Amino acid sequence: MAQYWSEYPLSEVDERVPSELPAGRYVSVISNGHGALTAWVAGPGRCYRTPYPASAHPPVRVTRGDPSKEPEEVWFEPFTESDLRMVNDDVNSYLADAGVRLQPQGYKWHVLVPENIRDGRELDNAMREKNQWIEPAEVLKAIQRLYESVVGQAPPPS
């Protein structure tokens, strides 16, 4: 059966888990290709989305100077619609390489995790074995195995 991002339940508030999903702890996945693959693997039965427009993002830190030295100048600029498109384009390029449908722009994705996982970084770290692969299709296979292991709290099979 085909899977579509539009099937993922929508909540207007980050911590309000839609009633059709199982009770438990949900964390926002990191905003990159690995995070998007994790949301895809969790599927609409263990993941929901919340609106996350450009205006809700924190400001972007900008620096000027030699990258190998302390920056000469540091300032912050608003996260723009253009920034959101660039992030989404990068994620969607990765998803396409993995053979996964393109993700719609402007959402945070929250996945079911065990109680000991506090945030998306901890989830990503719990599945760090996926970093052994470079090709997105191989990373997808690793995330499928590792996410199920993390959610089931069983050690990953060798």
N, C-alpha and C positions, 0 to 999 in steps of 0.2 A: 504494500500500500504506500502511495506517495505521501511525503510529508511536506508541509508548507509552513513558512514562518507565520502566515496569517492565522494558523490554527492555535498558536500559542496564546493562552489567556492574557487579557489586558487588565491591568490594575492602574488606577490613577495615582496610587500612593505606593512607594517602595515597600513598606513593611506590611501592606495589606495583601495577603495571599488570597488569590481568587478561590472561592468556595469549592470549585470543581477539582482542585488540586489536593494531594494528601497533606495533612498537617505535618509540621516539622520546621526545621531551620532552613532558610533560603538565603543565599548570598549573591551579590552581583558579581558576575564573571568579569575578569579583566577585559579591557577594551582593546583586543587585538585578535588576530586570527585564531590563536589557541583558545581564547575565551569564547569566540563565536562557535568554534567546533564543539566546545564543551556544552554550550546551550543547545546545539543541534543534536548532540548525542543524548542529552537529558530528555529531549523531546517535549511536546506540549503537555504531557502527563506529569512532568517533574520540573517544568520551567515556565515562568511567566515574564511578561515584559511590562515596563512602565515608560511613559513618555520621558524623553531626555533631550529637549531641544538645545540648540547652541547656547541660548541665553541662560540655561541652568548650569552650564559647565563653569568650573573655576577659571580665573584668568590664566593666561599662558605666560610662563617665565621666559623672557628674551634676554640674551646676553650678547655682548660685543667684545671681541678681543681674540687673542691667540688661544685656540682650544687646549693647548698643553699647559697653559698658565691660568692663574686666577683671572676671571673676567674683568675687563676695564670698566664695563658698565653693565648694570642689571636693571631691568624694568619689567613691568607686567602689562600685557595687552589683553583686551577681551577675546574670548573664544568666539569665533565668527561662524556664520553659515558655511563659509568657504573652508574653514578648518574642519567642520563637521563632515563636509563632503569628502575632503582629503582622507580623513580617518576611515570613513565608510568605504571609499574606493579601495583603500589598502586592504581592509578586512575582506571586502568582496572579491578582490583579486586572489587572495589566499583561499577563500571558500571555493572559488571556481577551480583553482588548481587541485583542490581536494575532491572535486566532483559534487559539491554541496550547493544547493540553491542560494542565490544572493540574498543577503539580509537587508530588510528595510532600514532606512536611516531614521535616527532620532529616538532610539529606545535604549534603555538599560535592560539587561537580561539577567534574571534571578533564577538560580538552580537550587534544587533540593540537595542538602548536604547533611552529614551527621553533626551532632551537637558540638563536637570538638573542633570543627572548622569554623573560624570566626569571620573570615572575609574571603574575597576572591583571590587574594595573594596566597593565603594559606591553602586554598583549594589547588591553585596552580602549583604550589610547592609540593603538595601531597601527590601530584601527578607528574613530578619532575622527570620521571623516567621517559616521558614522551619526547624530551629534548634530545634523545639519542638519535632521532630521525630528522631528516631535513625535508624530504618530499612531503607536501601537505597530505597526500593520500595515505602515506605511512603514518603520519602524525595522527590522522583521523582514526586509523585502526588502533593505535596505542591509546588514544583518549577513550575510545569505546570500551576497551578492556579495563583501563585504569579508573574511569569514572564509576563503572559498575563495582569495581573492587572497593573504592572509597565509600560509595553509598552503602554497600553491603558490609563495610568494615572488615572485609576479609583481606588477607595479604594478596598482592597481585600474583597470579600464577607465573611460574618461570617459563 
